[in-house]
Amino acid sequence: MTSTTFAAQVQSKPGVAVLQLAGEINAFAEEELNRAYSEAEQLAPNTIVLNFSSVGYINSTGIALIVGLLAQTRKAHRSMVVCGLSDHYMEIFQITRLADFMSIYVDEASALQAVLQN
């Protein structure tokens, strides 16, 4: 089985940092995910948006990495929202109760609209 390389890009919006995630989120994604998150933190956003629309696979290690980012976000008194999850991963976020700690939106536009209204 071939692994899809993971990549993350940070985009700045007023008060918001959007992490555009692509590829597979697994143990090999940790360094790049942490780098992108650190870059996002430097923008001092009120909210961090994780956009999963280009993510094809997340394993249990990937879920653990997301939980770690959520913990960092909460410790910094920021909020985290997610968008672009497939139906399968939306169910995983509900089963693991991640959905209890972050709002989930269908796409980036609806996530930004909700975040910027608050």
C-alpha positions in Angstrom: 0.0 0.0 0.0 1.5 3.3 -1.0 1.2 6.3 1.3 0.1 9.7 0.2 2.4 12.5 1.3 0.8 14.8 3.8 1.0 18.6 3.3 -0.4 21.5 5.2 -0.6 25.2 4.2 -1.7 28.0 6.5 -3.9 30.9 5.3 -4.6 34.0 7.4 -8.1 35.5 7.6 -9.1 38.3 10.1 -8.8 36.6 13.5 -8.7 33.2 11.9 -5.9 30.8 10.7 -7.0 28.1 8.2 -4.9 25.0 7.9 -5.4 23.4 4.5 -4.7 19.8 5.0 -4.0 17.3 2.2 -3.0 13.7 1.9 -3.0 11.1 4.7 -2.9 12.0 8.4 -0.9 9.4 10.1 2.4 9.2 12.0 4.3 10.5 9.0 2.2 13.7 9.1 3.2 14.7 12.6 6.2 16.9 11.8 4.4 18.8 9.0 1.2 19.1 11.0 3.0 20.5 14.0 5.0 22.9 11.7 1.8 24.3 10.2 0.1 24.6 13.6 3.0 26.5 14.9 2.9 28.8 11.9 -0.8 29.3 12.5 -0.2 30.1 16.2 2.2 32.9 15.2 -0.7 34.7 13.6 -2.4 34.9 17.0 -5.8 33.9 15.7 -9.0 33.6 17.9 -10.0 30.5 15.9 -8.1 27.8 14.0 -9.9 26.1 11.2 -8.8 22.6 10.0 -9.9 22.0 6.4 -10.0 18.3 5.7 -11.4 18.6 2.2 -8.2 17.2 0.6 -7.6 14.5 3.2 -8.2 11.0 2.0 -7.2 9.0 5.1 -6.9 9.5 8.8 -5.7 6.6 11.0 -5.8 6.3 14.8 -2.4 8.1 15.1 -3.8 10.9 13.0 -6.8 11.2 15.3 -4.4 11.4 18.2 -2.5 14.2 16.5 -5.7 16.1 16.0 -6.6 15.6 19.7 -3.1 17.0 20.5 -3.8 20.1 18.4 -7.2 20.5 20.0 -5.5 20.4 23.5 -3.0 23.1 22.4 -5.7 25.3 21.0 -7.8 25.0 24.2 -4.8 25.7 26.4 -4.2 28.9 24.4 -7.9 29.9 24.9 -8.6 29.6 21.2 -11.3 27.7 19.5 -10.9 25.1 16.8 -13.4 24.2 14.1 -13.2 21.7 11.3 -14.6 21.5 7.8 -14.5 19.3 4.7 -14.8 16.0 6.5 -16.1 13.1 4.5 -19.2 11.4 5.9 -17.0 8.6 7.2 -14.7 10.9 9.2 -17.6 13.0 10.4 -18.9 9.8 12.0 -15.4 9.0 13.4 -15.3 12.5 15.0 -18.7 11.9 16.5 -17.8 8.4 17.8 -14.5 9.6 19.3 -16.4 12.6 20.7 -14.1 15.1 19.0 -17.3 16.7 17.7 -18.2 17.6 21.3 -15.2 19.9 21.4 -15.1 21.5 18.0 -17.8 22.6 15.5 -18.0 20.7 12.2 -18.9 22.5 9.0 -19.5 21.1 5.5 -17.0 23.4 3.8 -14.6 26.3 4.5 -17.0 29.0 3.5 -19.7 27.9 6.0 -17.0 27.5 8.7 -15.6 31.0 8.1 -19.1 32.5 8.0 -19.9 31.0 11.4 -16.6 31.9 12.9 -16.6 35.5 11.6 -20.2 36.1 12.9 -19.2 35.4 16.5 
